[in-house]
């Protein structure tokens, strides 16, 4: 089940829609996507982390940026295709430059007049912030998959980022703000046109209207541009608008330079707090074009050049706007008009030329603004009109995208594609029906699965973070315990040397007594630190088990979502079959063919096939074992204290082991009760008890391995062979950078399953048949117990130091059989010595 569940991540659960007639976009690779309904090409992350600020402000600003990024990392990583990536960095820079040099630049001279030198400085600062936020916005479109570690473009536009920050409302709020921004831009265009026409025709007897009247007239003239629906005309209108704007800017700059004799720095107004906000708002408006930045980045052939392109575009914009805003103010000062072209009256040629160019720019900007929201609908209309001609191409592309499909889905899909090619001409009326009845259902289904996966992903992240925190705390506690034990041992040796006169100087009884007190305190401190380490060690193991449980639940959820996805796909294919039957009665035979193939899709069988073909087997778990200071024979320590310490640790660990076994017995009883009466508890409760039983066995294995390690160290200290335990081959030990011993347990899955089943099925009722293969006695003798051993199984003996045991059998696995107090059982050979 685990390998089957893990393999789901390889094929993915995402379902996306793409334009079947559009050129294949180059998007960031997403290995988790399905090969049936979506395609991906390899490409590295186009964005690197942006940095801004310095000194004390840097930390706070960076934290704010991190908060924004973290807020957008809460959705499932369902990749969305980018636009056609064919534009070069130069072309993208040209587009960005034109966007931020839009009609709003005509108000920059007026902004400088209102804000003075502060507005000039604000020009550069606002450009820097807008450039940075423009790059940050694109970073928010990408996320890194936690399963494949690949960076993917999971959002398309500004509203998608708002949705990630505030699900349900973010998209709406950003969309409303963008609409208000666009509406405000249109209003500013009308006011500009009204100002220009009112000034030009102010001396006319018949056309001498005020600004409001001319703004209304211009609105009526520009209104037909909003209904322009020929997408092919938009690029030409855009080109006319850009060249008209650039020409008007150049005209005004040239005029200002020709008036250099009238220029004076004193004409630049001083800072005025009441007027500065007006200039500040005009400058901000002239730089904000963030709504279209995702589209610009999505069109770039090499998106990794986007940050450099933004830097260059905004740098050029700053130079142009500072020159364009400052030169007219140096010439006209407080007389600078909000429509700068009005100030050119002193030269009729420049006056007429500049106004004509500005009017041309503004009128051609209206249809471009209206088309920003219409382009998407126009593309859909184009698809619907050419649907019949595109079916053959779609079948060929779908054949390529399904080359990685497996199982019954592959054969059924190939049959459906064959029918699609044969029926291309009769599907002309299916476009709208497919969009309304299939596409919307798929989109809603994907959103539902995204939310389901998001929940379990957050649980895995939380459990993993908890495990890492506990592991770090355990390592700290371990180092502290070892350090304090080492210090206590050093103090003990100093006391012994002082008492034996080997310290090199004569010490009084009082000094020795103080050292004894200090040694006792250090010993108590080391014992407390060791207890803290043991407690943290147990918490770490439990946190690891919780993480594994969360991962198991995540994999089960992914498996369920994959089955639901394939079932939903089967339903959509069935719906498509019904559409075929409803179009033309003559297609009945084709409908039956497609329908029969569709119902051959077996979701559960396909999931198993995927797991067997692409899944990776689950590896053994790594359990961190308890390593005490005395166990490492390389650590300096006297024989008696090491021996006493090892015996103490064996007793403490054995008590913990017994406690875990009692816990396991209780869980086993509950599990057997649930198994005997399935109606007493639901499936989730039974699964929870089964998981607890697995965790209990894992803890028992961990404590058993830890006890056997310490027993082995004690046996080695006494010159005996280490006791043989079935877990010993799976224990490995290494040393960290500080030289501390670090042991871990790697139980293969087959062995772990065997041990768990033996523990659960046999428990304390092991059969006496285990002694059938015991070799015959090599002689009868007596032996004396050196250490205490408490039996953990029914066929073992409880022995205490000094007990005389009659030995009956010496087995080769490190265990002997003997008789004590009229009871026969086995015990570790390293715990006794022969006495004849």
N, C-alpha and C positions, 0 to 999 in steps of 0.2 A: 504493500500500500504506500509506503513512504517513497520508494523510488518512482512509483507510478504518479504520486502527487507531485514530487519534485520535477518530473519531466514536463508537467503542464507549463512550467515557466519557459520552456524552450519554444513551444509553439505559440503561446500567448492567448489572450482572450479578447483582444481589441477588434472592433469592427468599425471600419470607417468607410466613407463614401468619397469617390473621386470622379472628376470629369473624364469620361471615357474617351473623349475626342481631343483633350488637351495634351500637349507634349508632356512626357514623363518628367516630373520635377526631381531635382536632386535634393534629397532631404537627409537629415542626420539619421544614422543607422539606428534601428530599433529591432533587436533580434526577437523580441517577444511578440511581434505582430503576426497575425495570421497570414499565411501565404495565399489564402483564397481571395480575400476581399481587399487587400492592401499590399503595397509594394514599398520597398525601401532600398536605398543605395547607401554605401558606406561613405561617411564623411566625418571628420573630426569636429569637435565643438568649435563653433565660429566665434565664441566669446571667451575671453579671459576675464578674470576678476578686475573690476575697475577700482581705483583707489583715489581718494581725494582727501584734502585737508592735511593739516600738520599740527604739531604741538598738542596742546590740551584740547582743542576743538576736534582733533582727528578721532579720538576715542569715542566721543559722544556721537559724532556724525556717522562713524563706521557702525556703531551699534544700531543706530536707526536704520541704516541700510540692511544690516543683518536681520533686523526685525521684519522689514519689508520682504526680504527674500524668504525668510522662514514662513511668513504668512502665505506665500504663493506655493509652498512645498507641501500642500495638504491634499492634493488631488491625485488620483491614480494616473500613472504615466501612460496615457493613451495618446499615441503620436498623431499629430495632425499634419497633413502635407502642406508644404510651403508653396508659394507661387512659382511660376516658371523661372528657374534660376539661369538666366542668360545674360543679364546685364553686367557690365564691367564695373570696377570700382569708380572709374572716371564718370561713367554715365550715372551711377547712383549718386555720386557727389554733385553732379550737375543738377539732378533732380532735387536733392536736399537744399542746395544753394538757392535754387529758384523758389523753393517753398518758403524758406526763411527770409528771402529777399522779396517777398510778395508785396501786395499793394500796401500792407501795413508800414513798409519802409517810408512811404510818402509822409507819414506823420512823425518821423524821427526828428526833423528840424523843429517842429512845434514842441516835441518833448524836451529838446535841449533848451528851447526858449523858456519852458516852464520850470525845468529843473536845474539849469545852468551846468556848471562843471560837475556837479554831483550826478547829473543825468549821463554825462559822458563816461564817468567812472562806472556808473550802474550798467551802462551798455556792455562793458567787458565782463562784469561780474555775472550779469544775467545770461550772457552768452555761455559762460563757463558752466553755470548751473544747468541751463537747458541742454547743453551738449552732454553733460554727465548723466542727467536724467534720461536723455534719449538713449544712451548706451545702457543704462540700468534697465530701462523698459524692455530692451531686446533680451537682456540676460534673464528677465522674468519669463520670457517665452520658452526658455529651455530648462530642462531638469535632467538630473543624472539618475538612471535606473539603479535601484539598490540590488537588483538581481544580476543584471548584465554589466553594470558599471559603464554603460554607454550613455552619452548625452543625446537627448531627444528634444525636438521642437514640439511641445505639447500644447502650445497656445498660438493663436493666429493674430490676434489684434489686441488693442487696448482694453476693450470690454472683457475679454477673456481673463486678463490680469485682475481686473476688478472682481470678477466672479470668483477667482481663486482666493482673493483676500477676504471677501465677504460673500459666501455662497448664497444665492437666491436674490441678493440685492445689489451686489457689486456691479454686475453687468448692466443692470438698469440705470444705476446712478451714473456710471461712466458714459453710457449712451446718451443719457439726458444732458450731461455736461457737454459732450461733444456736439449735440444738437444745438444747445444754447450758444456754444462757441461759433458754430457755423452760421447760426441765425444772426448773432452779433456781427460777424464779418459781413454778411449781406447788408445789414443795416448801415454799417460804416461805409460800404461802397455807395449806397444810395445817398447818404449825407455828403460824401465827397463829390458825387456827381451834381447834387443840388447846389453845393457851394460854388463849383466851377461854372455851371450854366448861369447861376444867379449873378455872378460877377461879370461874365463875358457879355451877357445881354442886359446888364443893368441900365444901359442908356437907350435900350430899345423901347419904343412907345407901346408896342403890342405884346411883347414877350417879357416885360419887366415884372417878373413874378418873384416871390420870396423863396427862401431855401426850401421850405416845406412843400410848396407847390411843385417846384422843380424836382424834388425827391420823389414825389408821387408820380409825376410824369415819367421820370426815368424808370420807376418800378414797372409802370405799364409797358414801356418800351422793352425792358429786359425780360418781362414775364414769358414771352414765347420761348426764350432760351431754356427755361426750366423743363419744357416738354420735348426737348430734342432727344430722340431715341436712336439715332444712328451713331453707334459706337465708333464707327470708322472715321467720323467727322471730328471726334473729340481731340485726337492728337494734333490736327491742324489748328483747331481753335486754341489749344494749349500753346502751340508754337507761336502763334500770333500774339497771344497774351504776354508770353515771356519776353519776346523781342520788343514789344511795345513798352513794357515796364523798364527793361534794361536801357532802352533808348531814351526814355524820359529821365531816368536817373543820370545818365551821361550828359544829357542836355542841361539839366539843372546844375551839375558840377562844373561843366564848362562855363556856363553863364557866371557862376559864382567866382571862378578863377579870373574871368575877364574883368570882374569888378574888384580886383585886389586892392586898388587904391582907396576904395571906400571901406575896406575891412579894418577892424580894430578889436583887440582882445577885450577892451573895456566894454564892448557891446554885449559880451556874454553876461547874462544876468547872474546875480549872486544867488546863493542858496536861499530858498524860501519854502519853509515847511508846509505852507498852505497850498503851494502850487506843485511841489515836487511829486506828490502822489499821482497827479495827472500825467506828468511826463513818464513816471515809472510805469504806469499802466500801459501807456502807448508802446514803450520799449518791450515790455513783456509780451504784449500782443504780437509784436513784429517778429518775435523769435519762436513762438509756440506753433509747432507743426507736428507734434508727437503722434497725432492720430494716424498719420500716414507713414511713420517710420517703420512699423512692422512690415508693411507692404514693400517699402524700399529694400529693407534687409532681406526679405523673402525673395526678391528678384535678383539678388547678387550672385554671380557665378562663384565667387570666393567670399563667403560671408565672414571669414576670419579677418578680412580687411575692413570690416564695418567700423571698428573703433577709430582706425587711422583716417578713414574717409570722413567721419564725423568731425574729427579734430581739424582737418584741413578746411572742410566746408564752413565750420563756425568761425575759424580764424579769418577766412576771407570775408565772411559776413561782418565780423567786428570791424575790420579795416574799412570796408565800404560804408557801413552805417555811421562810423565815427566821422569819416570824411564828409558823407552826405548830410549828416546832422549838424556838424560844426560849421562848415563853410557858409551856408546861408545865414546862420545866426551871427557869424563874424561880420557879415555884410549888412543884415537888416536889423539885428538886435531885437528889441522889444516889438518891432513891427512885423516880425515873422508871422505869417498867417498859418492857420491850421491846414489849409490847402496851399502848399508852398508855391504852386504854379502861379498863384495870384500875384506873388511878389515880383514876377518877371515882367510886369507891365512897362517898365522903363525901356524894354527892348521888344518891339512888336514881334520880330521873327521868333525869338526864343519863347515869347509868351504864347503865341499861337501853336508853335510846334510842341512845346511841352504839354499844353492842355489837350491837344489832339491825341497825343500818345497816351496820356493818362486816361482819357475817356475811352480810347480803344481798349486799353488794358482792362479797365473795370468792366466794360460791357462784355468782353470775351471771357471774363472770370466767372460770370453768373452760370452759364451752362456747365462749366467745369465743376463748380460746387454742387450743382444738382446731380451731376452724373456720378459723384463719389458714392452715393447710396444706390444708384440705379444700375451700376455696372454688373453687380452680382446677379440681379434679376435678368439683365440682358444676356448674360452668359447662359442662364438657365433657358431663356427663350430660344437661344441659338441651338442649344442641345436638343430641345423638343422639336425644332423644325428639321433638324438633320438626323433625327433618331433612327429612322429606317435605314438611311445610308451608313450609319455608324455601327449597326449591329454586327456586321461581318468583321469589322475591325475589333469590336469589343470582344467577339468570340475568340479571335486570335490572341488578344492580350490576356484574356481570362485563362486561356490554355497555358500561357507562360506563367501566370501568377499561381496557378494550381499545381505546378510541377512538384512542389514540396509537400502536397497533401498526401495523406496516408489513409488506409483502410477503406471502408465502404463509402466514405465521402468522396474519395478520389474517383472511383468508378462511376458513381452516380453523377458527379459533376461533369465528367467527360461526356457522358451520354446526353446530359442536358445541353452542353455546348454544341454537340452535333445537331441536335434539334434546332438550336438557336440559329445556326448557319442556314439550315434549310427553310426557315420561316422568316427570314429577314424582311421580306417585302410586305408581309401581312401584319407587322407590328407597328405600323405608323401611328395608330391611335392609342397605343399603350403608354406613351410617355407620361402624360399627366396622371394616369391611374397608378403607375409604378411609384411616382413621386409622392402621391398623397397617401397611398395605402401601405407602401413598403418602407420607403425612406424614413418617414416620420416614426414608424414603429421601431426601426433599427436604431435610430438616434435615441429614442426614449429608452430602449433596451440597454444600449451602451451606457447611458447615464446612470441607469439603475445598477448595472454591474460595477460601474466605477465607484459608486457610494459603498457598495458591499465590500469591494476589495479594499477600499480606503480604510474601513474600520479595522479589519484584521491586520493590515500593514502597520497601523499605528500601534496595535498591541504588540507586534513583533519588535518594533523599534523600542517601545517602552521596556519590554522584557530584556532585550539585549543590552540596553543602557544600564538597567538595574544589575545585570550579571557583571558587566565590566566594572561598575562601581564597586560591587561587592568583592570582585577579584582584586582590584587595586587596594581595597581596604584590608583584605586578607594578606596580601603581600607586605603591606606596611606593618600589620600586626606580627607577621612572621619575623620580619627584620628586627622589630622591637623586642620580641621574645628571645630571639637568638642573641641579640646584643646584651640584654640584661642578664641572661644566663651566663654568657661569657664573662661579664663583669663580676657576677657573683662567684664564679669559679676562680677567677683571678684573686679576688679578695679572700676566698677560702684558703687558697694556696699560701697567700701572704700570712694569714693567721697561723697556719700549720708551721710555716718556716719560722715565724716569730716564737712559737712555743718550743720548737726544737732547736732554737738558737742558730738557725741557718740563714737568718735574714741579713747577717753582716754587722748588726749592731744589737747591743743589749737593750731589751725593752722591758719595762716594768709590767707588773701584773695589771696595773690600772690601764696602761696603754693597750695591753693585749685584750683586756675586757672590753675596751671601747671598740677595738677592731672586731671582736666577736659580735657586739651589738650591731655594728655596721654591716658585718657579713650576714647576720640574720635578716636585717632589713632588706639588703640586696637580694637575698634568697627569696624572701616573701614577694618582693617586687617582680622577680623573674617568674615565680609561680603564677602570680596574677596576670602577667603579660602572656604567659603560655596559655592560661585559661581563656584570655581574650582571643588569642589566636585560634584556639580550638573552636570557640563559638563562631568566630568569623569564617573559619574553614567550613563549618557546617552550613552557615548561611549562604556561602558562595556556591556550594554544591546544590542547595535548594534553588538558588536563583538560576543556576545553569539548567536545572530540570524544568523550571518554569519557562525559560527561554525555548527549550526544546519542545515543550508542550505548545507554546505559542506558534512555533514554526510548524508543528504538526497540524494545528488548527488552520494555519494559513494555507498549507498545502491542501488540506481537505476542502477549504473554501475555494481555492483555485480549481480543484478538480470538479467541484460542484458547479462553479461558474462556467467551466469549459463544457460540461455536459449540458448546462442550460443554453450556452451559446450555440452548440451544435443542434440542440433540439429546436431553438428559435430559428436557426438557419434552415432546418428542415421545414418548419412551419412557413417561413418566407418562400421557400422553393415550392411548397404546396400551394401557397397563395398565388404564386406566379403561374403554376399549372392551371389553377382555376381561371386566371385571366386569359390564358391561351384558349381555354375551352369556350369562354364567353365571347371571344372576338369573332370567330368564324366557325360555324358548325362543321365545316369540312376538316377542321383540325382535330377532330375527335381522336383519331389514331395517334397523332403526335402527343396529344394530352395524356393518353393512357401510357404511352412510353415514358414520358417524363415523370408522371405520377408514380409508376411502378418503381422507377429508379430512385426517386426521392425517398420512398418508404423503405428502401433497402438500407438507408443510413441508420446505423446502430451507434448511438452516442457512446454507450458504455464500452462496446467492443472497440470503437475507434480510440477511446482514451487508453485502453489497455495496449492497443497496437502502438500508439505514440510512446507510451511509457517503455515498452519493450524495445522500440527502435531507437529512440532518442534519449531515453532517460538514463541517468547515471545511478548506480547502486549506492545506497546509503552506507557511508563509512562508519567505523566504530567510533563511539563517543569517547572523548577524552575526559577522564575524571581526575581532578587534582587531588593527590593524596596528602595525608598528614606527615610531615617530616619534623621530628623533634631534634633538638640539639644533640642529645646523647647518642642518637642513632648514627650520626656521622662520626666514624672512628678517627677521622682526621682532625676533629676538634680536640683541643687539649682538655683533658679531664682525668681525674684519678680513677682507678679501677673501681674502687668501692662506690664512689659517688655515681659513676656511669652506670654501674650495675643496679644501684638503688633507683636511679632515675628511670632506667629502662623498665624495671619491674613496675614502678609506679605508673608509667605511661601505658604499659600493657594492661594493668588493672583498670585504669580510667577508660581506655578505648574499649576494653571488653565490656565494661558497664554500659557504655554508649551503644555497643553492638547489641547487647541484650535488650536494651530499651527499644531499639529499632526493630528487633525481631518480634517483640511483643506488639509493637504498632502494626507490623506486617501481618501478624496472626489475626488481629482485630479486623484489618481491612480484608483479609482473606475470608473471614467468616461472613462479613457483609457482602463480599462479592459472590460467595456461594449462595447466600440467601437470595440475592437478586437474580442469580442464574436459575435457582430452583423455582422462583415465583416471578416470572418476567412482568406480570401485570402489576406487581407491587411498585415498580419504578419505571420511568420512561427511558428511552434509549440514551438520552443525554446524561441522565444520572448513572446509568450503567457504565457509559464510557468514562465518566468522571471517576468512578470507583476503580475501573480497570487502570486508568492512568495513575491513580494513587498507588495501586499495587505495584506497578512498574517502577514508580519512584522509590517505593519502600525497598524493593529488591536492589535497586541501584545504590541506595544508601548502605544497605547491608554489604554489598560487594565492596563498596569503598572502605567501610570500616574493617571488613575482613582483611582486605589487602593491606590496610595500614597496620593492623595488629600483626599480620604475618611478617611485615617488614621489620617491625620493632622486635618481634620474637627472633627473627633471623639475626638481627644485630646482637641480641643478647646471647644467642647460641654461638655466634662467631667470637664474641668476647670471652666466652667460656671454653672455646676450643672445640665446640661441638658442631655438627652439621646442622644447617638450617632446616626447620620443619617444611615438609612438602605440602603446598597448598595449590589447588588447581588454578588459582589466579596468578601465581608467581610468574609464569611465562609471559603474561600480558602486562607486567609492571616494568616501566622504563624510568631511569633516573638520569638527570642532567644537572649541570650547575649553571647558575645565572652569572651575570657580570660581577656580582659581589662574592661569588664563590659558594653561595648557599645551595644546598642540595634541593632539587625539585623533582619529585616523583609524580608520575601520572599512570593511570590505568587505562589500557586500551583493550576492551573486551570485544572480540569479533561478534558480529551479529548472530551467527549460528551458535556460538558459545553462550552469549547472553540469553538467547532464547531457551537454550537447553537448561541453563542454570535457573532461569526464572520458572520454567515448567517443573523442574525437579523440586524447587523450593515450594512452589504452589501446590503441586500434586502430592508430594511425599511428606513435606513438612517434617514433623517430629515422629512420623510413623514409618521410618525407613525399615525395610524388610531385613531379616537376618540372613537373607541370601547373599548379602554383600560379603560374607565371610566364607563363601563357598570356595573362592579361589585363593585363600590365604595359604602360603606355603607352610609346610610342616615345621614344627619347632626345631630350632638348631640346638636346643638344650634348655634345661630348666635352671634358673638361678634367681637371685633376689636383687633388687635395686632400690635405691633411696631417692625420694623426690627432692629435687633442689629448689623448684619454684612452684608456685601455686598455679593450678590450671583448672578452670571451670568448664565442665562439659557443655558443649553447644548442640550435641546430638544425643539421641537415646543410647547409642552404642559406645559412648565415651565415658571415661572415669573422671570423677572429681578428685584431685590430688592436692595435698598441702605439703609444704616443706617439712621433711623428716619422716613422711609416710614410708613404710617398708612394703614394697609391692612384690608379689611373687610373679616373676616373668614367665610367660608360657610360650609366646611366639614373638620372634623378631621379623618384622616385615621390611621389605626393601624400599618402601616409599617414605621412610622416616617416622613411621608410627609403629609402636610396639603394643602387644596385647598382654594384659596381666590381670591378676586377681587381687582385690583389696576389699576387706570387710565383706567377704563372701559375695562380691559382685565382680563379674568379668567384663572387661571393656578395653578400649584402646586409648592411648595417650601419646603425646609427642615424645620421641626418644631423646630430644635435646633437653628435656626438663628433668631427667633422672640421671643417676650414675650407678653403675653396677657395683655390688659389694660382695659378690660371690654366691 
